[in-house]
Amino acid sequence: MNGVAGQKAGWNRREWLLGGMLIGAAGAAFALRPRAAAQAIAPGTLAHIIPQTIGRYHYLSASGLVVPPQSVLREVTYADVLTRAYGAPGERAVMLLIASGSAQDAGLAVHRPEECYPAVGFDLSPIRTVPLSGPVPAGSRACFLTARRDDRTEHVYFWVRVGDGFPVSPVDQRLAVIRANLAGDLPLGVLARFSVIGGDADEALAMAEQFNAALLQGVGASGREMLLGHG
């Protein structure tokens, strides 16, 4: 009987130890679970904050942009998206796409040029990083590439914000999300894309940089808070 009682006591101790470990793991998982995003984005918000006049450029239309193929994924994985073409006298048009929502989901990924343009038949040049123009933290970077198809050549300048940072690659973007999740945050994501059809790549880059700087200046403090995470 003493042997049986001792065996039961041993099992009870092990069960208590295992139970304590499981409770501790559950508590840690709960503590690390991302909280709700601090800033929700409602559909139509971007259309409200992005002005129809940006520097010398004026709104032309909402069509003509390269966008991901229509799909259920595209419809459910972003909170808000804005597409517009802007023109100025004597200048080529600048096409703008901004997507915003939780950086957790695929919404930003499906709009990244590396995913979006090849999906509709474009070949891409190597991506190069360039300084991000506008009122942004020192050292922030944007990306630039050229997308080519038989009927169209498009030079694309774009940047992504996840939380307070500006990751330049899909891997950096995912790591930024993971770091935020480990800190208990569900970060907001923004992708801003500016493209120019035809012409010299360096000239198109200069146009896109100037347009981006004018946009970030023109949206005011509340718009910069949404796009950049600070006013």
C-alpha positions in Angstrom: 0.0 0.0 0.0 2.8 2.4 0.9 4.3 1.7 -2.6 1.0 2.5 -4.3 0.5 5.6 -2.2 4.0 6.8 -3.0 3.5 6.2 -6.7 0.3 8.2 -6.6 2.0 11.0 -4.8 4.7 11.0 -7.4 2.2 11.2 -10.2 0.3 14.0 -8.4 3.6 16.0 -8.1 4.3 15.5 -11.8 0.7 16.4 -12.8 0.9 19.6 -10.7 4.3 20.4 -12.3 3.0 19.7 -15.8 -0.2 21.7 -15.1 1.8 24.6 -13.8 4.0 24.6 -17.0 0.9 24.5 -19.2 -0.7 27.4 -17.3 2.5 29.4 -17.5 2.7 28.8 -21.3 -0.9 29.8 -21.7 -0.3 32.9 -19.7 2.7 33.8 -21.8 0.8 33.2 -25.1 -2.0 35.4 -23.9 0.5 38.2 -22.9 2.1 38.0 -26.3 -1.1 37.9 -28.2 -1.3 41.1 -30.4 -3.7 43.7 -29.1 -6.1 45.5 -31.4 -4.6 48.0 -33.8 -4.6 51.5 -32.2 -5.8 53.1 -35.4 -8.6 51.6 -37.4 -8.9 52.5 -41.1 -12.4 52.8 -42.5 -13.2 52.5 -46.2 -13.1 55.9 -47.8 -10.7 57.4 -45.4 -7.9 57.7 -47.9 -10.1 59.4 -50.4 -11.0 62.0 -47.8 -7.4 62.8 -46.6 -5.6 62.7 -50.0 -6.1 66.0 -51.8 -7.1 66.2 -55.4 -4.4 68.9 -56.0 -0.9 67.9 -55.1 1.7 70.5 -55.8 1.4 71.3 -59.6 -0.6 68.2 -60.2 -4.4 67.8 -60.4 -6.7 64.8 -60.2 -7.4 63.2 -63.6 -9.2 59.9 -63.0 -9.4 56.8 -60.8 -8.6 54.4 -63.7 -5.7 53.2 -65.7 -3.6 51.9 -62.9 -2.0 48.4 -62.6 -3.8 46.6 -59.7 -3.9 43.0 -58.5 -6.3 40.7 -60.4 -9.8 40.8 -59.0 -10.2 38.1 -56.4 -11.8 37.3 -53.0 -8.3 37.7 -51.5 -8.0 41.2 -52.9 -11.4 42.2 -51.6 -11.0 41.1 -48.0 -7.3 41.7 -47.2 -7.1 45.5 -47.0 -9.2 48.0 -45.1 -8.9 50.9 -47.6 -7.3 51.5 -51.0 -7.1 54.5 -53.2 -6.2 54.7 -56.9 -5.8 58.0 -58.7 -4.0 59.5 -61.7 -2.7 63.1 -61.5 -1.6 65.4 -64.3 0.2 68.7 -64.6 0.7 70.9 -67.7 3.6 69.7 -69.8 4.3 66.7 -67.6 3.6 63.0 -67.8 0.9 61.7 -65.5 1.7 60.3 -62.0 -0.4 57.4 -60.9 -1.0 56.9 -57.2 -2.0 53.8 -55.3 -2.3 53.8 -51.5 -3.4 50.7 -49.5 -3.9 50.8 -45.8 -4.9 48.3 -43.1 -3.6 45.7 -40.7 0.0 44.7 -41.6 -0.9 41.2 -40.4 -2.8 40.3 -43.5 -2.0 39.9 -47.2 -3.5 43.3 -48.2 -0.1 45.1 -48.5 1.5 42.1 -50.1 -0.9 41.8 -53.0 -0.3 45.5 -53.8 3.5 45.3 -53.7 4.9 45.8 -57.2 6.8 42.5 -56.9 3.5 40.7 -56.7 1.1 43.0 -58.5 2.9 43.7 -61.8 4.1 40.1 -62.7 0.5 38.9 -62.0 -0.6 41.0 -65.0 2.2 40.2 -67.4 5.0 42.6 -66.5 8.7 41.8 -66.2 10.5 43.7 -63.5 14.0 45.3 -63.3 16.1 44.7 -60.2 14.7 46.7 -57.3 16.9 49.5 -55.9 16.4 51.3 -52.7 16.5 55.1 -52.6 16.0 57.7 -49.9 12.4 58.2 -48.9 11.5 61.8 -49.7 9.3 63.8 -47.3 9.1 64.4 -43.5 10.2 61.0 -42.5 12.8 59.7 -40.0 16.4 59.9 -41.1 17.6 56.9 -43.1 14.1 55.9 -44.2 14.2 54.2 -47.6 11.8 53.7 -50.5 12.1 51.3 -53.5 12.3 52.0 -57.3 11.9 49.6 -60.2 10.9 49.5 -63.9 8.1 47.2 -65.0 7.9 46.3 -68.7 5.3 44.7 -70.9 4.9 44.7 -74.7 2.5 47.6 -74.6 3.8 49.5 -71.6 6.8 50.6 -69.6 6.2 51.9 -66.1 8.6 53.3 -63.6 7.5 52.6 -60.0 8.6 54.3 -56.8 7.0 52.9 -53.6 7.4 52.7 -49.9 5.8 50.6 -47.1 5.2 51.6 -43.4 4.7 49.0 -40.7 4.2 50.5 -37.3 6.9 53.1 -37.0 9.3 51.6 -39.6 9.7 51.6 -43.4 10.8 48.1 -44.4 12.1 47.8 -48.0 11.6 44.1 -48.8 8.8 41.6 -48.1 11.1 39.8 -45.7 11.8 43.0 -43.8 8.1 43.7 -43.8 7.2 40.4 -42.3 10.0 40.7 -39.7 8.6 44.1 -38.7 5.2 42.5 -38.2 6.7 39.7 -36.1 8.6 42.1 -33.9 5.5 44.2 -33.3 3.5 41.0 -32.5 6.1 39.9 -29.9 5.7 43.4 -28.3 1.9 42.8 -28.2 1.0 45.1 -31.0 -1.0 44.7 -34.1 0.7 47.2 -36.4 -1.0 49.4 -39.0 0.4 49.0 -42.5 0.5 51.5 -45.4 1.8 51.0 -48.9 2.2 54.0 -51.2 3.0 53.5 -54.9 3.8 56.2 -57.4 4.3 55.4 -61.1 5.1 57.1 -64.3 4.6 55.6 -67.8 7.5 55.8 -70.3 10.4 58.1 -70.5 13.8 58.0 -68.7 13.9 56.1 -65.5 16.0 58.7 -63.5 13.6 61.4 -64.7 10.6 59.4 -63.6 12.2 58.8 -60.2 12.8 62.5 -59.7 9.1 63.2 -60.6 7.9 60.5 -58.2 10.1 61.8 -55.4 8.9 65.3 -55.9 5.2 64.2 -56.0 5.6 62.1 -52.9 7.2 65.0 -51.0 4.4 67.3 -52.1 1.7 64.8 -51.1 3.1 64.3 -47.6 3.3 68.1 -47.2 -0.2 68.6 -48.6 -2.1 66.1 -46.4 -1.4 68.1 -43.3 -0.6 66.8 -39.8 -3.6 64.4 -39.6 -2.9 62.9 -43.0 0.8 62.4 -42.1 -0.3 60.7 -38.8 -2.2 58.2 -40.8 0.4 57.7 -43.6 3.6 58.0 -41.7 2.6 57.3 -38.1 3.5 60.9 -37.0 2.2 64.4 -37.7 
